[in-house]
Amino acid sequence: DWEPVSAGAGAVQKFGDPLPLATIESIKKNQLALKGPLATPSGGGYRSINVTLRQHFDLYANVRPVVTLLGVPSRYTNVDIVIVRENTEGLYSGVENVITEDVVASMKVATRPACHRIALWAFRYATHRKRKKITVLHKANIMKMTDGMFLEEARKVHGRDYPNIEYEEVIIDAGLMRLVQDTTRFDILLCENLYGDLVSDLCAGLVGGLG
């Protein structure tokens, strides 16, 4: 049985609210939602419904398999990658401030509990799905505190609980180049929020997907 509810631009037109309470209550009750694409206004308007839903329900693990399908034309063959994206923090936290009329600041948020739980989730997933390797994509050479914490927790989980799974750390820009060169270098990609979003669309392009 289906219980249709509204969100996004259509909900604004109908109810004056991009995420009506009835939609939230339906998801709470059913514990399951099939969500279609929801447009977000650029440079103004209401907050992203995707971000709001993720934070409201604490949907911290965004899991995106990328696999070539027979009969779907693509530039690459035999792609089999899983992207595990931390879904609640980073630059997508939506914490922005006006400093002066000509200066605004966007805050990248990282907490140790969130970094730890996404790393633990990724290694558990790798174990259950019999995957061999996890690659953390990062920019800790520049963002030493936020991305540095992400790496610290991934290393901790790997070294303490999952030393049998191959582990590597790759700077995000170099990682994107390697993905385009040879997808077989990678198995599971563990990313913070923004990187996971960008990598997901790149990988979708590799296999002829929609992004």
Beta strands, then each sheet from edge to edge (+ up, - down):
strand 1: 61-67
strand 2: 80-86
strand 3: 96-100
strand 4: 103-106
strand 5: 133-138
strand 6: 166-171
strand 7: 188-191
sheet 1: 1+ 2- 7- 5- 6-
sheet 2: 3+ 4-
end
